[in-house]
Structures are given as C-alpha cells and as structure tokens.
Amino acid sequence: MIQTLPNGPVDIVGDVHGELDALRVLMTAAGYDNRGRHPEGRRLVFLGDLVDRGPDSPGVVRLVRGMVEQGRALAILGNHELNLLRGERKAGNDWFWCEHGHHDQRYQPWAWAEPAADADTLRFFSGLPLALVRNDLRIVHAAWHGPSVAAVQALPPGAELGKVFSDWDDRADGRVQASGLLQAAKAEKAVWRHQFADPAVDMVPLTAVGQLDEARQMLNPLRVLTSGVERCTPRPFFASGQWRFAERVRWWDDYAEDVPVVVGHYWRQFLPLDRQALGKGDPDLFDGVAPLAWLGPRGKVFCVDYSVGGRWQERGAAPAARRTRLAMLRWPESVLVLDDGEVVPTSPN
C-alpha cells in the first residue's frame, strides 16, 4: 500500500474532483498530450480525490486510469475513492451510486457512472497505493504520520484494503468501549442529538463525543493517511450538515524530517472563499499562510489542493472571476502550473 515513486521529474496534480475540462487544460499547459505523454519524459502523479462534486467524475477516472495503465502516470488513493471502495454514500458521490435518495442537487449537472463500468472503477481504485515514496520525496493524500505509515508498511503483501479498514475500525471500537468513552459519548449525544443538524443552536462542547471521534480517526491508520490528523476541539463547529467536535490539525507543524512531503485534501486557496457556503465550517488551516508557501517549521510540506472541488459554486462565471484552481507541483523545480496556464514559483515558509 506504500510504493516506490520512480526516479525522474514528476508533476503532482492536486485533487481533481471530477473537473475533467480543468484537468485537460492543465495537462496541455504543462506540455502533456491527451494521453499523458510529455516530450521531456515527465510523469504525472495524482494525489487522490479524482472524483465527486465536479461535472464528470467518470471522465476523469477513464482518463487517469488509461494513463496509469499505460505507465504514463501514477495515482494514490484519496478519502473520496476510499468512500466508494467502502460503499459509503456521501454528499457529491451519487454520480457513482445513481441512488437519487442520496442525490445532492448542488452539484448538478454531472455525468452519471455507467453500471457496466462500476466494477472496473472500483478495481482500479483498489489497486492504488496510499503513498508513493523515494529518497527525495513523499506523496500522500492527507498526512504523513509516522505511526500510521509504519502500521501500513507492516501489513502482509496482498492485504485487502476494505478488510484492513474494517478490522482497524473494529479494533478502535473495542478500545473506546473498554475505556468507557463510548458510553460517555452516548450519554452526551442523548441530550443533544436532536440539535446536531441545526446550525442555529448554541452548541456546547461535547468532550466525550470529540474524544471518541478523535480516537476513531487516529486509531485507524488508513483514515489518518487519507483524511488527516484530528483532535478533539474545545469549540464545536458546523460542517457538512452537522455539528462537529473533532477538527483537523496542522500536522505539518510537527513534521521535522528531511524528506519533503506533498499532499492535497485541505482546500487551500489563492483568494478568500466562502467556506461556509462550501460546507467547510472547520478552522481554515491556512489562515495567515501565504498561498505559495511551503508548510511547517522546516518548510518541508506542500499542499497542492487549491479548492477546485468548489468550482461547482462558480459554474457559469467568467474564468477571471474564479477563485478555485486546479494545480500541479513540478518536482524537482518546485513551481506550480495552474489551470489558467500560469506558472508560479513556490516559496519558503
């Protein structure tokens, strides 16, 4: 589940989220043809979250899968692919399930998956690694977390991702139940459960609920690598339709290793976005951070997700009005190519 990144220059593409047109424009701007070939022998690497929210997730999967199968690109798993592998129905992924009861009108119109292709899509996702590594670079969707990486590396060859995920979740549930945390969280929820979906309520901190959410996240290494490090928060926030009691944290502030890490996932932005309108009520991890800066005390982490997953909100607007971008980080040059053709250097933190 953690594989070797081949030598040579690479172009690391942030979360695409079904924005097929933006991906094609970005590839052209970076010198790739429509089959992923580059005249200088560069190779595309996709950071995960290829799908959901955008207008053509099936088209993105077909394009990327074709390039990967031809050996012209690499890709890793994001939390959105993991949701599909686990059968999770989430906002923005009904394009795959075609179950209109879970349909979210905000993201329309989009291309629907063809039932005959569903198995091929899941087979492709199931074969993707969680991280790509070499001496000068680490690529992972959300977090390079030493204990979680070690746990994944210790898995036997051929371990089935879905089963591993369920086993680790079951183990986590056993630990929180034995500690008494599960019962404490249930008691807190019993008082407030009817207000969980009400953004107007004056929600109080539910410490046991937050600690339970933190434990379930941090005791499953697959969750950590694909959706990040989380901690119980003293300040509840409303996100994705409900109150939350655990929040993502800037794990890169504790990253002290020499090898640079490139991630996506975190909804960085060049210009301020209406995060509440995008369902993002959690703290902005990039508040006060320059949009082109490397992260962490040693400047060894870079997030290349520039919120193209929110482009559905801008649909129909003039390109000049867009605040979201699809971007790729060129390595080892450490410059960004954007889907409007702009090339900009990154900067130390």
C-alpha positions in Angstrom: 0.0 0.0 0.0 3.1 2.2 0.1 5.0 2.0 -3.1 8.2 3.4 -4.6 8.0 6.6 -6.7 10.1 6.1 -9.9 13.1 8.4 -10.4 12.8 11.4 -12.7 10.9 14.6 -12.8 7.2 14.4 -11.9 4.2 16.7 -12.0 2.0 16.2 -8.9 -1.7 17.1 -9.6 -3.9 18.2 -6.7 -7.5 16.9 -6.1 -9.4 17.0 -9.4 -12.9 16.3 -8.1 -14.5 15.5 -11.4 -13.3 18.7 -13.2 -12.3 17.0 -16.4 -12.1 20.2 -18.5 -9.8 21.8 -16.0 -7.6 18.7 -16.0 -7.3 18.7 -19.7 -6.4 22.4 -19.8 -3.8 21.9 -17.1 -2.2 18.9 -18.9 -1.9 21.0 -22.1 -0.5 24.0 -20.2 2.2 21.7 -18.7 3.1 20.2 -22.1 1.3 16.9 -21.9 -0.8 15.4 -24.8 -4.2 13.9 -24.2 -2.7 10.5 -23.5 -0.3 11.8 -20.8 2.9 11.9 -22.8 5.4 14.6 -22.3 8.2 15.5 -24.7 10.7 15.7 -21.8 9.7 12.3 -20.3 8.0 13.9 -17.3 5.3 11.8 -15.5 2.0 12.8 -13.9 1.2 11.8 -10.3 -2.3 12.2 -9.0 -2.8 12.9 -5.3 -6.2 11.3 -5.0 -9.8 12.7 -4.8 -10.2 12.3 -8.5 -13.9 12.2 -8.1 -17.1 13.8 -6.6 -18.7 17.2 -6.8 -17.5 18.1 -10.3 -19.4 17.5 -13.6 -17.5 14.5 -15.0 -16.1 12.1 -12.4 -16.4 9.1 -14.8 -14.4 11.0 -17.5 -11.7 11.9 -15.1 -11.4 8.2 -13.9 -11.3 7.0 -17.6 -8.5 9.5 -18.5 -6.4 8.9 -15.4 -6.9 5.1 -15.4 -5.8 4.9 -19.1 -2.6 6.9 -18.3 -1.8 4.8 -15.3 -2.4 1.5 -17.1 -0.2 2.7 -19.9 2.6 3.5 -17.4 2.4 7.3 -18.2 1.1 8.3 -14.8 0.7 7.3 -11.2 -2.0 7.8 -8.7 -2.7 7.3 -5.0 -5.9 6.9 -3.0 -7.8 9.8 -1.5 -10.6 9.7 1.0 -13.2 10.1 -1.8 -12.0 7.0 -3.6 -11.9 5.2 -0.2 -15.5 6.1 0.4 -16.5 4.4 -2.8 -14.5 1.3 -2.1 -16.2 1.1 1.3 -19.7 1.6 -0.2 -20.1 4.9 1.7 -22.8 7.3 0.4 -21.6 10.8 0.8 -22.6 14.2 -0.5 -21.4 14.5 -4.1 -20.8 10.9 -4.9 -24.3 9.8 -6.1 -22.8 10.1 -9.7 -21.5 6.6 -8.9 -24.3 5.0 -6.9 -27.1 6.5 -9.0 -29.4 6.4 -6.0 -31.4 9.6 -6.1 -32.3 9.4 -2.5 -28.7 10.4 -1.7 -28.6 12.9 -4.5 -27.4 16.4 -3.8 -28.7 19.0 -6.3 -25.9 21.4 -5.5 -23.5 19.5 -7.8 -25.7 19.2 -10.8 -25.4 18.7 -13.7 -22.9 15.8 -13.8 -22.2 12.7 -15.8 -23.5 9.5 -14.3 -21.5 6.4 -14.0 -22.3 3.6 -16.4 -23.3 0.5 -14.4 -21.1 -1.7 -16.6 -18.1 0.4 -15.6 -18.7 0.3 -11.8 -16.6 -2.8 -11.2 -13.7 -1.5 -13.4 -13.7 1.8 -11.4 -13.6 0.0 -8.1 -11.0 -2.4 -9.3 -8.8 0.5 -10.4 -9.2 2.2 -7.1 -8.4 -0.9 -5.1 -5.1 -1.3 -6.9 -3.9 2.2 -6.0 -1.4 2.7 -3.2 -1.8 5.0 -0.2 1.6 6.7 -0.7 4.5 7.0 -3.1 8.0 7.5 -1.7 11.6 7.9 -2.8 14.7 9.4 -1.2 13.8 13.0 -2.1 10.0 13.0 -1.9 6.9 11.6 -0.2 3.5 11.8 -1.7 0.4 11.1 0.4 -3.2 12.4 0.2 -3.6 13.9 3.6 -0.9 13.3 6.3 2.5 11.7 6.7 2.1 10.3 10.2 4.9 8.1 11.3 2.9 5.5 13.4 0.2 5.2 10.7 2.8 4.7 7.9 4.6 2.1 10.0 1.3 0.2 10.6 0.5 0.2 6.9 4.1 -0.9 6.0 3.7 -3.8 8.4 0.7 -5.3 6.6 1.3 -8.5 4.7 1.5 -8.3 0.9 -1.8 -8.6 -0.8 -3.8 -7.3 2.2 -7.3 -6.3 1.1 -7.8 -2.6 1.8 -11.5 -2.8 2.7 -11.0 -5.6 5.2 -8.0 -3.9 6.8 -10.0 -0.7 7.2 -12.9 -2.6 8.8 -10.6 -4.5 11.1 -8.9 -1.4 12.3 -12.2 0.3 12.9 -13.4 -2.7 14.8 -10.3 -2.7 16.9 -10.7 1.1 17.6 -14.4 0.5 18.6 -13.2 -2.2 21.0 -10.7 0.1 22.7 -13.1 3.0 23.1 -15.8 0.7 24.5 -13.4 -0.9 27.0 -12.2 2.6 28.1 -15.8 3.8 28.8 -15.5 6.6 26.3 -18.2 5.1 24.1 -20.8 5.1 26.9 -19.8 8.7 27.9 -20.2 9.9 24.3 -23.6 8.2 24.0 -24.8 10.0 27.2 -23.7 13.4 25.7 -25.4 12.6 22.4 -28.7 11.6 24.1 -29.1 15.1 25.3 -28.2 17.0 22.1 -28.8 14.6 19.2 -31.9 16.4 18.0 -29.9 19.6 17.6 -26.9 18.1 15.7 -28.3 19.2 12.4 -29.3 22.7 13.5 -26.6 25.3 12.7 -28.5 28.0 14.7 -28.4 26.2 18.0 -25.9 27.4 20.6 -24.0 24.1 20.7 -21.8 23.4 23.8 -18.6 21.4 23.7 -19.3 17.7 23.9 -15.9 16.5 25.1 -16.6 12.7 25.1 -18.0 12.9 21.6 -14.9 14.8 20.4 -12.6 12.4 22.1 -14.5 9.5 20.6 -14.2 11.0 17.1 -10.5 11.6 17.6 -9.9 8.1 18.8 -11.8 6.5 15.9 -9.8 8.7 13.5 -6.4 8.2 15.0 -6.7 4.5 15.7 -7.2 3.7 12.0 -4.1 4.4 10.0 -6.0 4.3 6.7 -8.2 7.2 8.0 -5.1 9.2 9.1 -3.2 8.9 5.8 -6.3 9.7 3.6 -8.1 12.3 5.8 -5.6 13.7 8.2 -4.8 14.0 11.9 -7.7 15.0 14.1 -8.1 16.2 17.7 -11.0 16.9 20.0 -11.8 20.6 19.7 -13.0 22.9 22.5 -15.0 24.9 20.0 -17.7 22.9 18.1 -18.2 23.9 14.5 -20.9 23.2 11.9 -19.7 21.5 8.8 -21.3 19.3 6.1 -24.7 19.5 7.7 -23.9 18.7 11.3 -22.1 19.9 14.4 -18.5 18.5 14.7 -16.5 18.0 17.9 -13.1 16.9 16.4 -11.1 19.0 14.0 -8.3 18.6 11.5 -5.0 19.9 12.8 -1.8 21.3 11.1 0.2 18.1 11.4 2.9 19.7 9.4 3.8 21.9 12.3 5.2 18.8 14.0 6.9 17.4 10.8 10.7 17.6 11.4 12.1 15.1 8.9 14.3 15.9 6.0 12.2 14.4 3.2 9.7 16.8 1.6 6.0 15.7 1.7 3.4 16.7 -0.9 -0.3 16.4 0.0 -3.7 17.5 -1.3 -7.0 17.3 0.6 -7.0 20.6 2.6 -8.8 23.2 0.4 -6.0 25.8 0.1 -6.9 29.0 -1.7 -5.3 31.9 -3.6 -8.2 34.2 -2.9 -10.7 34.0 0.1 -13.5 31.6 -0.4 -16.9 31.4 1.2 -16.0 28.3 3.2 -19.4 28.2 4.9 -21.2 28.0 1.5 -18.9 25.1 0.6 -19.9 23.3 3.8 -16.5 24.0 5.4 -17.2 25.3 8.9 -14.0 23.9 10.4 -11.0 26.2 11.1 -9.0 27.3 8.0 -5.6 25.5 8.4 -4.1 28.1 6.0 -5.2 31.2 7.8 -2.2 33.5 7.8 -0.2 31.3 5.5 0.8 32.6 2.0 -0.8 30.6 -0.8 2.5 29.6 -2.3 4.4 28.8 0.9 5.8 25.5 2.0 4.5 24.5 5.4 5.9 23.5 8.7 8.8 24.8 10.8 11.3 23.5 8.2 9.2 24.2 5.1 9.1 20.6 4.1 5.4 20.1 3.4 3.4 21.5 0.5 -0.4 21.3 -0.1 -1.3 21.4 -3.8 -5.1 21.3 -3.4 -6.4 24.8 -4.4 -10.1 24.1 -3.8 -11.2 23.1 -7.3 -13.7 20.9 -5.5 -15.7 24.1 -5.0 -15.9 25.0 -8.7 -19.5 23.8 -8.9 -20.3 27.0 -7.0 -18.6 29.1 -9.7 -20.1 27.3 -12.7 -21.1 29.7 -15.4 -18.9 32.5 -14.0 -16.2 34.1 -16.2 -12.8 32.5 -15.8 -11.4 35.8 -14.4 -13.9 35.5 -11.5 -12.8 32.1 -10.4 -11.3 31.7 -7.0 -10.7 28.0 -7.3 -7.8 26.4 -9.2 -6.6 23.1 -10.3 -2.8 23.0 -9.9 0.2 20.7 -10.3 3.5 21.0 -8.4 6.5 20.3 -10.7 9.3 18.4 -8.9 12.2 19.0 -8.5 11.7 22.5 -9.9 9.2 23.3 -7.1 7.0 25.5 -9.2 3.2 25.4 -9.7 1.4 25.2 -13.0 -2.3 26.4 -12.8 -5.3 25.5 -15.0 -5.2 29.0 -16.4 -1.7 28.4 -17.8 0.1 30.5 -15.2 3.4 29.2 -13.9 4.4 30.5 -10.4 7.3 29.6 -8.1 6.6 28.3 -4.6 8.2 29.9 -1.7 9.8 29.0 1.7 7.5 29.4 4.7 
